[in-house]
Amino acid sequence: MSVYLSIENVGITFKTDKGSFCALDDVRLRIDKGEFISVIGHSGCGKSTLLNIVAGLLQATEGGVLLEGREVDSPGPDRAVVFQNHSLLPWLTVYDNVRMAVDKVLGGTKTKAERHDWTMHNLALVRMDQAKDKKPGEISGGMKQRVGIARALAMEPKVLLLDEPFGALDALTRAHLQDSLMEIHHRLGNTVIMITHDVDESVLLSDRIVMMNNGPAATIGQILDIDLERPRRRVDLAADPHYNHLRAEVLRFLHGHAPASHAA
Amino acid sequence: MTMVGKLTALTADPAQSIPAKPAPPPGAAAKRAREIAGRVLPPVLGLAVVLGLWQLACSGPNAMLPGPAKVVRDTWPLIVDPFFDHGGVDKGLFWHLFASLKRVAVGFSLSAVAGVFLGVLIGQSTMAYRALDPIFQVLRTVPPLAWLPISLAAFRQADPSAIFVIFITSVWPIILNTAVGVRNIPQDYRNVAMVLRLSPIEFFFKIVIPATVPYIFTGLKIGIGLSWLAIVAAEMLIGGVGIGFFIWDAWNSSLMSEIILALIYVGLVGFMLDRMIAFVGQKFSS
């Protein structure tokens, strides 16, 4: 497969009152179409910064990002973001939050009826069509995140960017949403970059896990191929020795070089 | 105190006199009655005490001000017929209040539009904030009536001057609250707007205004209160029809009871204006 999204020698230095601070240095990553990439690392290692650079919300001070061979330097719906704290607009209903994105992105190419159908289709994809008339304040955190995903998917992005999408959710809800996300990825074949600090989540969902060193001047420490068969089922994987081996690899990276048996 | 006893009986009564309905738990009706009484009684009692004290204070033979009973007696024609119009400034209280409200409506509408616009400007742009905020901070402390001579000199007419005074009095809290609201728009909403590539106009109407509505209405609420304060004072000086002039006219004729009646009306109207803005604000933000 040809390279779809390419992160070329990206570095970023923030100017602060106390001088400059180099958050990322020489990050290189090539992602194929349809690949699911997780970026994992300790808090403050710049993984969210990296995502924001790909999203165009931050400008790299060195290097750049190419999507289908073209440089991206500003935000756009082709790189839809699911933010950690859902960032739905609280004055709009669930439907209107998604519809606003649909109208903006597909307003020129689709009729009103088609846009309505597309909105409902994406809400159904995350099983939020029943709650379409609720306001974000009336639904749970997990449901809000579902709507956030629906809104991002509805933009028909080339790359879906997830910034610790399930970090604020309880374990059961998180597992539910991970399963939903896996199913959606299986069905639609999106290219996904997900920031996470959850080892199980990264192994379960990803094709490759990008492990970041600690900052300052953080960069990619190691990339791990997750060659587990798809579709994956979390219950089966729990007893899968290869899954546990991969999981231990990630843990070993994150927690220095402790013995695998100890970490698991 | 007999009043009080009667009220309790009245509110408790209807619940007890409907035996046909399947009886709710016996305590429920009484509990509800007590709840209603608990809400109605304190304000009634408070008013009664205030009126009583007032009456007491002004009942001496050489009292300077009329007590409530005398006020009602003196102003009875004004109370029962607020709509008369004998030409000139000899009009019923309704017309005076109406004239004042009209000025407030014009001045306040102007200041709402200008205030929200300037507030968004200094909220969005750091440069505009740095340029204008010091000026606003100084100007907003100028008392309303201090503007009157300048505006009279500039407009040379009573009505536009009064409207300008309302505008200049009420615009500051609207500007400053709107600016705070805009600066408090969460970065998340801005990110959403950027990912969707909203145009500046779309961003303004779809993100800035809805996100800032609670702040804007706080400003509007303070603003309408200030405009009502300002108009009564301004009208005393500029004359013409209006509740402020009515008070001044009554003072010149030593009609104390009329002044007191007018004050009560001013208070009630101010209260209604405040509630009206709060109500509209709630409608908008829900």
Interface residues (C-beta under 8 A of the other chain):
Chain A: A55 G56 L57 S74 P75 G76 P77 R79 A80 V81 F83 N85 S87 L89 W91 L92 M100 A101 K104 V105 M155
Chain B: P186 D188 Y189 N191 V192 M194 V195 L196 R197 L198 E202 K206 I207 P210 A211 V213 S285
